[in-house]
Amino acid sequence: MRTTWPDPVVVDRGDPRYADLAGRGINARFSPSPERIRVVATTGQTLRAVQDAVDGGERIAVRSGGHCFESLVDDPAIETVLDVSEMNSVYYDQEFGAFSVGAGTTLGAMYRTLFLGYGVTVPAGRCPGVGVGGHVAGGGGGALSRRHGLSVDHLYGIEAVVADDFGRVRSVVATREESDPHRDLWWAHTGGGGGAFGVVTRYLFRTPGADGAPGTLLPAPPAAVLRRTARWDWADVDEAAFIRLVRNFGAWHERNAGADGPGALLDNSLTLPRTGGGPISLETATDATRPGAQELTEAFLAEVGRGVAARPEVETTTTPWLTAVLTPDEYDGVKGRFKSKAAFLRAGPSAEQAALLHRRLTDTSGYHNPAAAVYLLSHGGAINRVGPRETATAHRDAVLKAYWSVFWWDGREDATHLEWVRGSYREVFADAGGVPDPARGYGGAFINYADADLADPRLGCADVPWHRLYFRDNYAELQRAKARWDPRDVFRHALSVRLPDGAAGR
Ligand SMILES: Cc1cc2nc3c(=O)[nH]c(=O)nc-3n(C[C@H](O)[C@H](O)[C@H](O)COP(=O)(O)OP(=O)(O)OC[C@H]3O[C@@H](n4cnc5c(N)ncnc54)[C@H](O)[C@@H]3O)c2cc1C
């Protein structure tokens, strides 16, 4: 790993670098004010920085890409932010026969180096600015996941800096090898969420069973992406047509939940904006170079659009893969206030749930924000080939992710926007206490789409423990890993795995 400077850099409030570093989080809803930021460029510097923080009794949080939805890093209680964004080298590591990706690397930089150097990739998120630091520990996944699984399904190991019972800090490598005595630390980072066990300094990627030349150790992405988008003007879509579209989308994913059929080759989304926020859009993407790609995407749009009287406007594009994945997300670089909520769905929304969404999206009697939307995103395929206990990501039975997002600028309007998104979520899952309870037919929630409401009994559901949503039956195992690797609870936030009852903590 390269060394940019000899020691961890400490940036305090008077330092001209402070504002840039303290303000790296993407959600303007939070007002971070850490005493200091420690910037580290190597594992050795991370050891020193964490030891100093632990010795000083500082409350710390780790930041990689800054794309957290909640204030897990930007919590005003945090005294020291450890910024790992300079640990960003990507290379083939001979020792492990795996690709080493520094924990501060952005997804875009990882995609670029793995693809240009070796023609391979890790199936990971859609936004190139997301950092691997938080993304991978939360499971990670995106456009190639129905085809190749989640990021953690290709995670061979991690290197992390952890603190023991006595506050002594050390660096550990933990791999998925059955014989590895540190295996539980690797497992905890396959969906247990970032910022809960230690500081990951690098991730090691190699697909299970692969052992050849570097160019064969991870999936090869397609050379080009074929994307087909159907857009319906809201004026042409009445409630019945809306419900039909949502139901068709769900039914298609129920029918194509497996990993082996041609449906697993498609990555799909249905964007349902509020009226005034643009058209309803149905998108599918696949490997443009595969024979039958055109027909597959056409058939998808026809099936999902069936019975919707209005004709959509259809756009088809073919883009080289790297260009496609490096295209910034619409929110990247735009720092506004936002709130997101999400759920895994084991079946498509019911007609009643679709009607509730329709009402929230079209009702202009008390709410006027066009920058609010609900997205249905494809899941399943190869993701569900992995057992719920094999990695810490227990959600291996969902066919869709539902994602609510609301975006605004003015802090005085917080309560209005928060109520819109919370109200919509609560009513859709009313039959399960207002949350997607896995014990009542839903799939739970996604730790990468952090939603602190779920751990707040006033905003979540007092009867459904937040960890059942995020970790389902893997929570007790995660707590054991927590007790072993972070017994002083140095790494903690609103959604971090708690120490088991009876463990001391700090
Ligand atoms: C525009 C956008 C698009 C997204 N798209 C996707 C997607 O397609 N798929 C998906 O799965 N997710 C997606 N996400 C969610 C994203 O994966 C999570 O928000 C993720 O946690 C962000 O990681 P980060 O390092 O950028 O964030 P940060 O805010 O830096 O960190 C997030 C959490 O991880 C912890 N953390 C960070 N680095 C480390 C480290 N080195 N060691 C230990 N803990 C660490 C932090 O302490 C914090 O708790 C998206 C988010 C955004 C904003």
PDBQT file of the ligand as one rigid body, heavy atoms in Angstrom, charges set to zero:
ROOT
HETATM    1  C1  LIG A 601     -26.489   7.597  -4.379  1.00  0.00    +0.000 C 
HETATM    2  C2  LIG A 601     -26.368   6.272  -3.633  1.00  0.00    +0.000 A 
HETATM    3  C3  LIG A 601     -26.462   5.087  -4.359  1.00  0.00    +0.000 A 
HETATM    4  C4  LIG A 601     -26.349   3.858  -3.685  1.00  0.00    +0.000 A 
HETATM    5  N1  LIG A 601     -26.440   2.697  -4.414  1.00  0.00    +0.000 NA
HETATM    6  C5  LIG A 601     -26.332   1.510  -3.776  1.00  0.00    +0.000 A 
HETATM    7  C6  LIG A 601     -26.423   0.282  -4.496  1.00  0.00    +0.000 A 
HETATM    8  O1  LIG A 601     -26.604   0.261  -5.721  1.00  0.00    +0.000 OA
HETATM    9  N2  LIG A 601     -26.284  -0.865  -3.804  1.00  0.00    +0.000 N 
HETATM   10  C7  LIG A 601     -26.073  -0.887  -2.456  1.00  0.00    +0.000 A 
HETATM   11  O2  LIG A 601     -25.898  -1.979  -1.884  1.00  0.00    +0.000 OA
HETATM   12  N3  LIG A 601     -25.984   0.246  -1.753  1.00  0.00    +0.000 NA
HETATM   13  C8  LIG A 601     -26.116   1.432  -2.371  1.00  0.00    +0.000 A 
HETATM   14  N4  LIG A 601     -26.041   2.594  -1.656  1.00  0.00    +0.000 N 
HETATM   15  C9  LIG A 601     -25.870   2.513  -0.205  1.00  0.00    +0.000 C 
HETATM   16  C10 LIG A 601     -24.406   2.425   0.157  1.00  0.00    +0.000 C 
HETATM   17  O3  LIG A 601     -23.903   1.148  -0.182  1.00  0.00    +0.000 OA
HETATM   18  C11 LIG A 601     -24.261   2.627   1.674  1.00  0.00    +0.000 C 
HETATM   19  O4  LIG A 601     -24.740   3.900   2.023  1.00  0.00    +0.000 OA
HETATM   20  C12 LIG A 601     -22.823   2.455   2.136  1.00  0.00    +0.000 C 
HETATM   21  O5  LIG A 601     -22.787   2.259   3.518  1.00  0.00    +0.000 OA
HETATM   22  C13 LIG A 601     -21.979   3.652   1.783  1.00  0.00    +0.000 C 
HETATM   23  O6  LIG A 601     -20.643   3.396   2.074  1.00  0.00    +0.000 OA
HETATM   24  P1  LIG A 601     -19.608   4.627   2.151  1.00  0.00    +0.000 P 
HETATM   25  O7  LIG A 601     -18.320   4.069   2.525  1.00  0.00    +0.000 OA
HETATM   26  O8  LIG A 601     -19.732   5.426   0.898  1.00  0.00    +0.000 OA
HETATM   27  O9  LIG A 601     -20.277   5.500   3.284  1.00  0.00    +0.000 OA
HETATM   28  P2  LIG A 601     -19.728   6.081   4.675  1.00  0.00    +0.000 P 
HETATM   29  O10 LIG A 601     -20.743   7.114   5.032  1.00  0.00    +0.000 OA
HETATM   30  O11 LIG A 601     -18.331   6.489   4.591  1.00  0.00    +0.000 OA
HETATM   31  O12 LIG A 601     -19.863   4.826   5.640  1.00  0.00    +0.000 OA
HETATM   32  C14 LIG A 601     -21.077   4.157   5.833  1.00  0.00    +0.000 C 
HETATM   33  C15 LIG A 601     -20.969   3.262   7.067  1.00  0.00    +0.000 C 
HETATM   34  O13 LIG A 601     -19.895   2.336   6.901  1.00  0.00    +0.000 OA
HETATM   35  C16 LIG A 601     -18.892   2.561   7.879  1.00  0.00    +0.000 C 
HETATM   36  N5  LIG A 601     -17.572   2.442   7.259  1.00  0.00    +0.000 N 
HETATM   37  C17 LIG A 601     -17.084   3.151   6.228  1.00  0.00    +0.000 A 
HETATM   38  N6  LIG A 601     -15.838   2.774   5.952  1.00  0.00    +0.000 NA
HETATM   39  C18 LIG A 601     -15.521   1.806   6.821  1.00  0.00    +0.000 A 
HETATM   40  C19 LIG A 601     -14.358   1.036   7.058  1.00  0.00    +0.000 A 
HETATM   41  N7  LIG A 601     -13.264   1.203   6.327  1.00  0.00    +0.000 N 
HETATM   42  N8  LIG A 601     -14.376   0.134   8.058  1.00  0.00    +0.000 NA
HETATM   43  C20 LIG A 601     -15.478  -0.037   8.821  1.00  0.00    +0.000 A 
HETATM   44  N9  LIG A 601     -16.603   0.676   8.652  1.00  0.00    +0.000 NA
HETATM   45  C21 LIG A 601     -16.632   1.587   7.658  1.00  0.00    +0.000 A 
HETATM   46  C22 LIG A 601     -19.156   3.950   8.416  1.00  0.00    +0.000 C 
HETATM   47  O14 LIG A 601     -18.643   4.089   9.725  1.00  0.00    +0.000 OA
HETATM   48  C23 LIG A 601     -20.658   4.037   8.340  1.00  0.00    +0.000 C 
HETATM   49  O15 LIG A 601     -21.244   3.392   9.443  1.00  0.00    +0.000 OA
HETATM   50  C24 LIG A 601     -26.141   3.831  -2.292  1.00  0.00    +0.000 A 
HETATM   51  C25 LIG A 601     -26.050   5.022  -1.588  1.00  0.00    +0.000 A 
HETATM   52  C26 LIG A 601     -26.169   6.235  -2.239  1.00  0.00    +0.000 A 
HETATM   53  C27 LIG A 601     -26.094   7.510  -1.460  1.00  0.00    +0.000 C 
ENDROOT
TORSDOF 0
